[in-house]
Amino acid sequence: MASKVRLFCANRGATIYYTTGGSHSTTASNVYDPGKARNYVIRLAGIGSHTLKAVAVAPGHAESAMAEATFIIR
């Protein structure tokens, strides 16, 4: 089983950094880059609980608050 997740930021110039293992996101985390492919998604695979955390960073702006969501795949 797997689920697909898409991330969005209102600031078009922002880079979104994310983790899927429950650890806090930093600028050293995975980069979410929908520019790589039209239907870019994060795949969460495996039965159980998956916690996704993300922050957005844009030039001239402070780092966003961390967004967090937990997905349960049955």
N, C-alpha and C positions, 0 to 999 in steps of 0.2 A: 504494500500500500504506500501511496505517496500523495502529498498535497503540494499545490503550487501557490506561491505567495508573490505578489507584486508590491513594490514600495513606491511611494510618490513623495515629492517635496514641492511646496508652492514656489520656492525660489528656483528658477530654471538653471541657475549657475551652480547649484549645490552639488556636492559629492556626498553620497550616502554610504556610510560604513556600517557593516552589520556582522553579527555573530548568530549562530544557531545553537550553540551548546550551553547557553545560559550565562556565559561570561559577559561582562560589560563591553560595549563597543568602543573602540578608540580609532584614531587615524591609522593604526597599524592593522586594523581588522580587514575583512573582505570588503571589496568595493562593489557596490551594486551599480551596474552600468547598463542601463537599458539601451544606450547608444550602440552596444555591441550587436544586438539583434532586435528585431522588431517586437518579438514576443518574449523578451527576457524575463525569466522568473527565477525565484529561489525554490528549489525542490527540497521538501522535508520528507524524508523516507523512513519507513519503519514504524511499526505499531508502538504507541506510547505517547508520552508528553514531549513536546519540542518547544523550547522558548527561544524566540527571535528577539534580538535587541538591536536598535539602530540609532545612529546619530547622523545629522546632516551638518556639513561644513561648507560655507560659501565665502568667497572673498569679500572682505569688508563687513562681515557679520560675525557675531559670536556663535560658537558651536551651539547647536540646538540641544534642547533637553532630550534625554534618552527616551525613545519610544520602546515599549515592551509589549509583546503579545505571546500568549501560550496557546499552542494548538495541540489538540489531542487526536491522534489517529487511531482508529479502532479497526 
